[in-house]
Amino acid sequence: MLPVASQAATFSYSPLEKIPGSDTVVITDFYTYVQAIYKFGIWAVGIAALLMITIGGYMYITSAGNNTSMEKAKSVISDAIIGLILALLAYLLLYVINPDLLTVQRLPNVATGGPAAIPPTGPATPGGGCSKIVSAAQNMMNAGCIYDQSRRNGCTGSPGYTDCSNLVDTTYKQSGCTSPGNLSSTIAGKAEAIGDSSTLKPGDVLSVPGHVVICANDGCTQVIGAAGVGKNIKYSNGSYYINQGATVVRASKLCSAC
């Protein structure tokens, strides 16, 4: 039920107080702030469930054998456990379907051309890094390649299929580079800490648990990725992944031509 898009005027938001658990996230706008609140809400559910389980346990111990009190205590405990499981499953289900469903961000504002807008035709021509990888990813995107992990074929079929790691594997090989892997877990195993995000270059791969994307420009403020069953390859906000603690596989280490 969270708002995921807005065509409102561009603005920045600096919270006076940090959201608990968001110490590693740089909050510069209202959308990131809402994202932090959402994640804190998940933790709050867990804390509330633990509290109710403790209360239920206390009620059970002090019931003194009274069947009515014992049943009420059991009900409190079971309800708390069920609520916790449902909250965690909801988050997990959305993440498995498409990690972008858990992202709160503004859609491109073509009318105003604000800084949050992502050009529908892609970012500006990269100024460095491995532009061949970005071009290969753009070609797969323009071909209308569809996300389907079970049928991924590097977009060579009719129709073509891919997933996030297959997109990386295919574009690197097409660019004459050594592939970092064809599974997100394999790619993650070769990734390193980002450090200064301004050092990120086109063609670098950002990795978060269960998902990888390709940097489309210097600083990786825009990425190209495949996420969501039945959906196409698309551009998205690279800053989101960086703020989530992403690691990086640098194209320069795998491509002699970059």
N, C-alpha and C positions, 0 to 999 in steps of 0.2 A: 504493500500500500504506500510505499515511499514515493515521493515525486522523483521522477527520473529525467525530466526534461523541462526546460524553461526557455522562453524567447524574451525574457525580461532584459532590461538594460544591463550592460556589463558592470560588474562591481566586484570588489574584493572584500573579504570578511576576515577580521583578526579577532578571535575570541579572547575575552579577558581572562577566562579560566580554562585550563586544559581539561579535556574529557579523560577520565581515568582509563588507562590502558592505551592511550594514543600518544605516548611520549615520543615514539619513534616516527610519528607521522607529522609532516609539516602541513599545518592547516592554514591555507591562504585564501580560501573562499568558502562560501556557505555550503556548497555541495560536499566538500570534503568534511566539513563540520557535521553535516547530517549523517554522512557515512560513519564517522567516529561514534556518533550517538547510537546508531544502529548496532554497531559491534559491541558497544558498552551494554546495550540492551540484552544481547545474547548472554554476556557475563552476568548481568543482573538476574536473568532467569535462573541461571545455575546457582547463584548465591541464595535467591529466594527459595529454590527447591531444597537446598541443603538446610536452610533455616526451618522449613516446614517439616522436613524429615526429622530434624532434631526435636521439634515440638511434638510431633507424633510419637516419637520414641519416648519422650518424657511422659506424655499422656498414657502410653501403654504401661510404662513401669509403675506409674502411680494409680493405675486403675483398680488395684487391690482385688483383682479377680472379677470385677464387675463386667459382665459380658457386653453390656451396652457401651460402656466406656472403652473397652478393648476394641470393639468393632469400629467405633468412631476414630480411635487412634490409627487403626489399620487403614481406614479410609483416607485419613489425612496423608499418611505415608505413601499409599499407592497413588493418590491423585498428584502428589508432588513429583513422584518418579515418572508418571505418565506425561505430565506437563513438560518436564525436562527433556524426555525422549522426543516429544513432538517438536519442541523448539530446535533441538539439534538436528533432527531429521529434515526439518524445513530448510535450514541453512545448507545442509549437505546436499539436499536434492537440487536446490537452485544452483549450487556451485558445480555439481556434476553436469547439469543440463547446459549451463553457460555461465562462466564466472562473471560476465558482464551484467548479469541480472542483479548482482550484488553491488554494482557500481552506480553511484549517484553522480550524474554529470549532466551538463547542459548539452543539448543537441546543437549541431552547427547552426549558426545564425547567419545565413547567407545575405539577408537583407542589410544587416548592419556591418557585417564583416569584422565583428569583434574578435579579440584575441583568442576567445574560446572556440571559435569556429574552426572546423576541420574541412578544408576545401573538398568538394565532391570529386574533383579530378585528381586529388592527391597533393602531397606537399611539394614545396619548391624543389628544384633540382639539387640534390645533395652536394655540399661543398667539399666533402672529403669522405673517407671511409670507402666501403666497397659498394659503389652504386650499382654494380652488376647484379648483386643479390637483390637489391630493392627493385630493380627493373624486372628481374625474374618473378618476384612476388607480385608485382603489378600486372604482369602478363597473365599469371594464374588467376588473379582477381578479375581481370577483364574478360577472361574466358568463362566466367560464371561458375567456377569450380565450387562444388557443394561439400559441406562438412558431413562426412560419414566415416567414422573410424573403422568400421568393419569392412568397408569397400574401398578404402583409400588406394589410389593408383597414381598419385602424383599429377592428377588432372590430365592424364593421357587418354582416358576412356571417353565414351560418349553416352551419358555425361561423365565428366571428370569428377573424382572424389578426392578429398584430402582430410587431414586434421591438423592440429597446431604443429605437432612435431614432424609430420610428413611434409608440411609446407616448408619448414626449415631445411629438412634433409634434401628435398627436391631443389630448392633454390640454390643451396650451396653447391650441389653437384652440377647443376646447370651453369654455374658461374666458374667452374673449374676449381672449386675449393674442396678442402677436406670436410666432409660432413661431421658435425658434432654429435650426430646420432639420429635415430628414427623413432625414439621414444622420449617423452618429456623427462622421464627419470634419468635416462642416459645423458641427455643434454644438461640437466641440472647437476649431474656429477662432475661435469667439466667446467661449470661456471665458477666465477670468483666474485668477491665483493665489488660493488660499483665504485665506491669512493666518491669522487667528484663527478656528478652526472654530466657536467659539461664536457667530459672527456669521451662520452659515448658518441659513436659514429654510425652512419648509415650501414646497415648490414649486420651490426651487432645483434645478439639475441638476448632478450631479457627472459629470465626464468623465475616463475613463482610456482609454488606447489601445484603440480598437475597441469601446468599450462606454460607455453612459451610463445613469444611474439618477436617480430623483427623490427628493429629500429628503422624508421623511414627518413630521419633527418638528424642533423647535428644536435646533440643534447637529448635526443630520443624523446622529444615532446609528442611525437606522433609515431605510432607503430602500425604494422600490418600483421593481422593475425586471423586465424580460423578458429572460431568458437561458436558452438551451438548447433545441435543436430539439425540438418536440413537447411542451414543458413550458408551464406556465401562468405568468402574472404572479405575483410573490410578494414578500414582505418579506424583507430580508436586512440584514446588519450594515453600516451605513454607515461605521463606523470603519475597516473594512477598506480601503475605497476611499480614505479620507482618508490613511491610513498609506501607501498606495501612491503618494502624490503626486498625487492627483486635482486637477483644476482645476474651476472652478465657473462656471456661467451663472446669474446671479442673476435670479430672477423679477421682482424689483422694477424692473428695467431694461426689462422687456418687457411688464409688465402694469400699466397705470395704476390698476387697481382693487386692486392688492396693497399 
